[in-house]
Amino acid sequence: MVRSKKGFTLVELVVTTFIVSVALVAVMGGIRSLGQADVKAHEVELLQQLAEQEMANLRQATDPNTELSSGDFSDQGYADVTFQVTAQPSGTDNVDEVKVVVTHGKEMQSLTELMYVPPATTTSATTGGTTTTTGRGARIR
């Protein structure tokens, strides 16, 4: 009996199926990782935008030290996203280093900026005039 050499043997088909299966599992794992990275990138981008928005609110304030030092973004639909603002002297008169930290779960983004803080003014009881002092008002902590 003469045997034809056309086609594949059963062993070749099993080995090929195994190799394709392993490759497919690896590709699917890579796709899953890409999906997770995309979700994380969107979340980080959102946190960065919210931090920038809060920093813009502080820039528009007459005195950043009078603004809220912490809160959330529930008015924008992000009740589980919180922010905290800290300010510390920069070493230059009337300039503070202001830091906004926005947090959602384990993710966190922060922005730091030098910001002008107007000198505190007080009214003198004896002269009725306005005096500029070198001290500062209440701080954001």
Buried (B, 14 or more C-beta within 10 A) or exposed (E): EEEEEEEEEEEEEEEEEEEEEEEEEEEEEEEEEEEEEEEEEEBBEBBBEBBBBBBEBBEEEEBBBEBEBEBBBEEEEBEEBBBBBBBEEBEEEBEBBBBBBBBBEEEBBBBEEEBEBEEBEEEEEEEEEEEEEEEBBEBBE
